[in-house]
Amino acid sequence: MTATLWGIGSYRVGDEFVTFPVADADLQRDMATANKNLATLGVERGARALVTSMLAEAAQYWPVQIGLLMAGTQMSCADASRFDAFRTRMFLRGPTYDTAIGISGAVLDGLDDLDVPIGELFSVVPVVAARAEAVERLRAAGVPARLWLHVGPTIAVECDVGAGAHIDADEWAVEADSDEIRITARNPRAATIDAAPTGLRATVLTDPCACGRADARILPGV
């Protein structure tokens, strides 16, 4: 039986976009991954969350948004772009948010353009989950940001006690090949993902994490 196609996902490897088909069954599993990641961030029912993403990242972020809605959160969305940084500023200067997810380097660039002190803006958000290129900038500004790491077609997330971002080992296997992370789908998917390059330079940590999550962690910056 042919899998029902939900849509086409994409991710960037260097300057190139990789596209991949996503079936309805894939989406259901990705929602389970998103729920694990939200639990790792400590998102609770009734919380208020800001999500920054791009349309080209719908395959990675639609499961996150559905997970937030199912958890009964109050969710706001903005583009993870330099141009739309004013909307991130608007949201975070309004109601108090419990978490901000997917903050990118482009958003921080846009906030710099607007002369917005990022340390001050994000200081009121208890949990800031940021992409690899934004984490150190936020931490340097005094924001204890956690990694929200794009790993090809999926996302890994850092807990509050261990270095590196946990990847859902029920769905994905990762290895460092010449320090580049390659990813393999553990279950059949509409796309064949077998040792696919991600462009991510990192190491894989398999030692036990004090948070109790057994999944391997990915630590960028090798």
Stockholm file with secondary structure:
# STOCKHOLM 1.0

chainA/1-222         MTATLWGIGSYRVGDEFVTFPVADADLQRDMATANKNLATLGVERGARALVTSMLAEAAQYWPVQIGLLMAGTQMSCADASRFDAFRTRMFLRGPTYDTAIGISGAVLDGLDDLDVPIGELFSVVPVVAARAEAVERLRAAGVPARLWLHVGPTIAVECDVGAGAHIDADEWAVEADSDEIRITARNPRAATIDAAPTGLRATVLTDPCACGRADARILPGV
#=GR chainA/1-222 SS CCCCEEEEEEEEETTEEEEEEEEHHHHHHHHHHHHHHHHHHTCCTTCEEEEEECGGGHHHHHHHHHHHHHTTCEEEEEESSSTTHHHHHHHHTSSCCSEEEEECHHHHHHHHHTTCCHHHHHTTCSEEEECHHHHHHHHHTTCCCEEEEEETTEEEEECSSSSSEECCTTTEEEEEETTEEEEEESSCCSSCCSSEEEEEEEEEECSCCTTSCCSCEEEECC
#=GC SS_cons         CCCCEEEEEEEEETTEEEEEEEEHHHHHHHHHHHHHHHHHHTCCTTCEEEEEECGGGHHHHHHHHHHHHHTTCEEEEEESSSTTHHHHHHHHTSSCCSEEEEECHHHHHHHHHTTCCHHHHHTTCSEEEECHHHHHHHHHTTCCCEEEEEETTEEEEECSSSSSEECCTTTEEEEEETTEEEEEESSCCSSCCSSEEEEEEEEEECSCCTTSCCSCEEEECC
//
